[in-house]
Amino acid sequence: MELRTLKVGSKYQITSLGSKDTPIITTGEFLGFVLLGNSEALCIKLDKTHKKLAGRTRMISSHMILTLDVISEPKEKEKSDEETLSKSYL
């Protein structure tokens, strides 16, 4: 199994706890993490599926997340040897 990390710029669909009977579905671009009170939260820029809320940022506490589906991830650019060496301490 491959370990994965959340990547800024990736698109995710997150199901989180909402009311007693209905979860909250959030779809959008991952912007990063933030502290929300004493817990860590994901910042998601809402996409057009959220209609009037599109473009706004939603913070979801990590302990409220039920599922997180990866829709797309930005492609990683390959690092050249020169770029790698310039960031190394020799």
C-alpha positions as CSV (number, residue, x, y, z in Angstrom):
1,M,0.0,0.0,0.0
2,E,1.3,3.4,-1.0
3,L,1.3,6.2,1.7
4,R,-0.3,9.3,0.3
5,T,-0.3,12.9,1.5
6,L,-2.8,15.6,0.7
7,K,-1.4,18.0,-1.9
8,V,-2.2,21.6,-2.4
9,G,-4.1,22.1,-5.6
10,S,-5.6,18.6,-5.6
11,K,-9.4,18.2,-6.0
12,Y,-11.1,16.1,-3.3
13,Q,-14.7,15.1,-2.4
14,I,-15.0,15.0,1.4
15,T,-17.9,13.5,3.3
16,S,-18.1,14.9,6.8
17,L,-20.4,14.8,9.8
18,G,-23.4,17.1,9.5
19,S,-26.7,16.8,11.1
20,K,-27.9,13.6,12.8
21,D,-29.2,12.1,9.6
22,T,-27.4,13.9,6.8
23,P,-23.6,14.1,6.1
24,I,-22.1,17.2,4.4
25,I,-20.5,16.6,1.0
26,T,-17.7,19.1,0.1
27,T,-16.1,19.1,-3.4
28,G,-13.3,21.4,-4.3
29,E,-9.6,22.3,-4.3
30,F,-7.4,21.6,-1.3
31,L,-5.7,24.9,-0.1
32,G,-3.9,23.6,3.0
33,F,-4.3,23.0,6.7
34,V,-5.3,25.5,9.5
35,L,-5.8,25.3,13.2
36,L,-9.5,25.6,14.1
37,G,-9.7,25.9,17.9
38,N,-7.6,22.9,19.2
39,S,-8.0,20.8,16.1
40,E,-6.5,20.7,12.6
41,A,-8.8,21.5,9.7
42,L,-8.7,21.2,6.0
43,C,-9.3,24.3,3.9
44,I,-11.2,23.6,0.7
45,K,-12.1,26.1,-2.0
46,L,-15.6,25.1,-3.0
47,D,-16.2,24.3,-6.7
48,K,-19.2,25.0,-8.9
49,T,-21.2,22.1,-7.6
50,H,-21.9,24.3,-4.5
51,K,-23.7,26.8,-6.7
52,K,-23.9,30.2,-4.8
53,L,-21.1,29.1,-2.4
54,A,-18.6,28.4,-5.3
55,G,-15.3,30.1,-4.7
56,R,-15.6,30.3,-1.0
57,T,-13.4,28.5,1.5
58,R,-14.8,25.8,3.8
59,M,-12.8,24.6,6.8
60,I,-13.5,21.0,7.9
61,S,-12.2,19.8,11.2
62,S,-10.2,16.6,10.7
63,H,-12.1,14.7,13.3
64,M,-15.4,15.3,11.4
65,I,-14.2,13.6,8.2
66,L,-15.9,10.4,7.3
67,T,-14.4,9.8,3.8
68,L,-12.0,11.6,1.5
69,D,-12.1,10.8,-2.2
70,V,-9.3,11.9,-4.6
71,I,-10.7,13.3,-7.7
72,S,-7.5,14.7,-9.2
73,E,-4.0,15.7,-8.2
74,P,-1.6,18.1,-9.9
75,K,1.2,16.4,-11.7
76,E,4.6,16.6,-10.0
77,K,7.3,18.1,-12.1
78,E,10.5,16.0,-12.3
79,K,13.4,17.6,-10.4
80,S,16.5,18.0,-12.4
81,D,19.8,16.9,-10.9
82,E,21.0,20.5,-10.9
83,E,17.9,21.6,-9.0
84,T,18.4,18.8,-6.5
85,L,22.0,19.7,-6.0
86,S,21.3,23.4,-5.5
87,K,19.1,22.5,-2.5
88,S,21.6,20.1,-1.0
89,Y,24.3,20.9,1.6
90,L,27.6,19.3,0.7
